[in-house]
Amino acid sequence: MKKTVLKGKTLQELKEYFTEIGEKPFRGEQLFDWMYHYLSDDFDEMLNLPKSLRERLKAETELKTLELTNTSISGSEGTVKLLLKTGHDNLIECVVIPEEKRVTLCVSTQVGCPLDCKFCATGLMGYKRNLTAGEIFDQYAMAKKIFERDITNIVYMGMGEPLLNYNATVKSLELFAGRLNKGISLKKITVSTAGIAPRIKALADTGLRPKLALSLHSCFEDIRTKIMPVNGKYPLKENIEAIEYYLRKTNGKITYEYTMLAGINDRDEDIKALAKLCRRMPSKVNLIPFNSVEHVHPEGFSGQLRPTPKWRIEEFAERLRDLGTTVMIRDTQGDEIAAACGQLAAVVIN
Ligand code: SAH
């Protein structure tokens, strides 16, 4: 008999499950706490469930979705990359980034990615499948168990495009936010997207209100399409309108992620266009130094991409600030263990 996978079910679904198997719905609340609050994978710990029910659940259901296969730690910064195996024997990665005042977990939403952004190692490895909400949640559970400090922030910036795995992404947000008194506030969770305009609007309509980041990388449609083919399907113009809709509903601020590529998006006209775009709504820009994707042996256009030199990133930031834009330059954490933005590609390098 195929076991029922419980991890990933919402409170409502758990109550329904228990009703279906002839139990009282409040058992769903108890199990919800055990899975998402106490992060338990062991029915024997769940002493508020009768022994007979625990035995039945052991036989008929499955709690764990991921198995830890490897951890690597970047010496200089303490960034930890977890390599995790799913039930289908796919490998995924998540990264814990400790800083002085916060600990951020970067989660994956897909095995690989279908978007094929030319600067991203995950894109170059291709797409295998969507993760379930349980598998997204379990990255948090795993990271929390092996990391001594509390995880304070979650960013959906690992492998995959969260808004192409929309249902599981939304469900996982509900699970993170719904974990009793210890839930992570959605104000501390950022969903990063390459720009799937209709799904940005749909996410706004859920009322969940996580923070939103758009991987912008160029304000010019033709250049953006060249480095991010998805822009052909959902042009920047549509995404900007969708973001305006999102911010109207959520009262937040949009973060534009901008990976600096020499000669492609670091020119003077890019500064002007970016400052102009930023004046349209509350926003900030994260400039990301381009991390090498040499470990996946890129060919053609991808192989020709080069990082903007540090001095130019600083000048670019300064000139944007002069034009009234809020700008941060992101530290490149985890480069030594290929855990930095755009370097995640478990299946290729392992
Ligand atoms: N698919 C989502 C989330 C994953 S990427 C998205 O596109 O937003 C997370 C961030 O890392 C994105 O802004 C992405 O554009 C950036 N990134 C990808 N490859 C990179 C690389 N080689 N160097 C620096 N940043 C990169």
Boltz pocket constraint, residues with backbone or C-beta under 6 A from the ligand:
constraints:
  - pocket:
      binder: B
      contacts: [[A, 119], [A, 120], [A, 121], [A, 156], [A, 157], [A, 158], [A, 159], [A, 160], [A, 161], [A, 162], [A, 192], [A, 193], [A, 194], [A, 195], [A, 213], [A, 214], [A, 215], [A, 216], [A, 257], [A, 258], [A, 259], [A, 288], [A, 289], [A, 290], [A, 291], [A, 292], [A, 293], [A, 341], [A, 342], [A, 343]]
      max_distance: 6.0
